[in-house]
Amino acid sequence: MRCTLNLACLICAIAAGSSAQAATWRVERDGSGDFITIQAAVNASTPGDSIRIGPGRYSEMSTFSFPGLTVQTVVGIQRGPLTLLGAGAEQVVLGPAAPIPGAGDVEGISIQTGILGVVIEGLAAENLQDGILAAGDFVTRDCTFRGHSRGGVTTELVRNVVIESCFLWNNYYGALDFLSANVSITDCTVADHNFGMDLSGTSSADVRGCRVLRGHVGVQFDQGTRGTIANCLFTDVQNGCLSIAIGSRATVTGNTVCGTAPFGTWVRSDSDIIASGNVLEGGSITTIRVDGGSTANFYGNDIRRNGTWSVLLAGYFSDPPKVLKFEDNYWGTNSADVIASWIYDGHDDPTLKAFVDFEPFRGGSVPQNSRSFGSLKALFGEKK
């Protein structure tokens, strides 16, 4: 009986200790909370705590050191788990009201190397170098990142990154990653960027249900990135909606691609793509370009010609000749001769050692799992 009582007491003590460790702090600009700055609340927190952030602009800076890098930041997180809960992206703003010329390494939220379990919700960051600069794991949702000189969200060597239902606007990069293990970007709106999403050396990338409007490049997989781009809308992108480059591998499904770029989809530098169930158009020169060393398997797509070519091959100069698979797609015509005239390959240039195999082809538009282009564009407008 004594042993049973001691065990029950121990369980109660552990439960009480766990409850005591998880605190909720309040940050209010008017002084009605526990703190008036976010950093003061972060400094007082212990792992497992939550910080509720009231309305206002938070632009106070403190020094934060990563290994080999020191920055100025509005919020610096050195330990986790920790949850930041803003009152809403229209009410809680991190950063100055206007950009600071030549400010350099000035960040919104900085997350230390190796930190786990950070959650960021319901706030905005603007006019800094990066909205979030992270070397530790985090989830961010329902946030806005705008006007940053580098990235709305910038990550490096992180194990797990989740960006959900965020609005990334007028940043040089909407999202920028270097060499992370798992990056998931879901249901985000990215507009007026130089690069919407640039994932470089990412082991597993998943871009899903996003809307990418205007800017120069939509999504780029680079430097050996592996991953999926699914059910996204790209429209009015100027220099390339999809770029799969330098040894990257992409599965592309259920997307609608419509831009003013020279190449709507560009696969290059020893990269591979498998594409199905997409509506692929745009490209003032060609809808799809595939360069030497790369492989491509396009099936079950609508491939719509807006420029000179539907598919253009370039840079295949080595024997043996390569055959790229473009079977079971709809090309906007039922004539094999017309389709062939819209494809530039070794039949057009004897020095090219590559050919497009487009037969059999579909006689009608491919049913799409995602919304129509018109409804997606309307949804984009609503989200914006």
Secondary structure, 3 states (H helix, E strand, C coil): CHHHHHHHHHHHHHHHHHHHHCCEEEECCCCCCCECCHHHHHHHCCCCEEEEECCEEECCCEEEEECCEEEEEEEEECCCCEEEEECCCCCEEECCCCCCCCCCCEEEEEECCCCCCEEEECCEEECCCEEEEECCCEEEECCEEECCCCEEEEEECCCEEEEECCEEECCCEEEEEECCCEEEEECCEEECCCEEEEEECCCEEEEECCEEECCCEEEEEECCCEEEEECCEEECCCCEEEEECCCCEEEEECCEEECCCCEEEEECCCCEEEEECCEECCCCCEEEEEECCCEEEEECCEECCCCCEEEEEECCCCCCCEEEECCCCECCCCCHHHHHHCEECCCCCCCCCEEEECCCCCCCCCCCCCCCHHHHHHHHHHHC
